[in-house]
Amino acid sequence: MGTGGEDRSARRRKRLLLAVVGLILLLLGLTVANGTVAGVEVVLALLLLVASYAIQRVARRETVYRNGRR
């Protein structure tokens, strides 16, 4: 695997980490936290999950179009 493959793998791990952090915050906000803290955690978690989804969608689109140009 060349430098491009390692770079792609690192970006994929970062996107996955963003989604995992969002899920953990959502779980904590819904189960453990109380009051305002819970609300802030849930909102932050949802924002992270939506951002992760959007980043992954853009990355997939770029990959499809890049492969189509070859």
N, C-alpha and C positions, 0 to 999 in steps of 0.2 A: 504494500500500500504506500503510495507516494505522499507528498506533502499535502496535496489536495484532499486525499482521503482522510488524513489525520485532522485536517482543518474542519472538514465536514463532520467528522465524528465528534470533535470538541463542540461544535455549534449544536449538534443534536443533543449532547449531554446537557448543555446549558438550557436548552428549551425544555428538556425533561425535568431538570431541577426546578425551573420556574413553575411548572405544573405541579410538581410534588410539594413544593413550599405552599402553593395555593391550596392544595387539598388538605395539608396539615393544618394551616390556619383556619380553614373552613371547619374542619373537625373540632379543633379546639374552641372556636367561637360558638359552635352549636352545642357542645357538651360541657366544657369546663368553665369558660369565662362567664361572668355575670355583668348585667347592666350595659353601660356605655362601652366598656372594653369588648364585650361580645359583639356588639353592633359594629364597632370599628374593625374587628378581626374578620367578621363575615364580609363586610364591604371590601376590605383589602384583599381577602381571599378570592372573592368573585372577580375583582379587577385583575388579579394575577392570572386567574384561569382564563379570562377572556383575552388578555394580552398573549398568553401562551398559545391559545387556539389561533389567534390572528397571525402570530409570528410563524407558526407551523403551516398555516394555510398559504401564506406568502412564499415560504420556503418551498413548499410542494409545487406551487405554480411556477416558480422560477426554474425548478428542476425539470418540470414537464416541458416548458418552453425551450429550455437550454438543450434538452435531449431531442426535441423536435427540429431544431436548427441544424443538427449534425447531418 
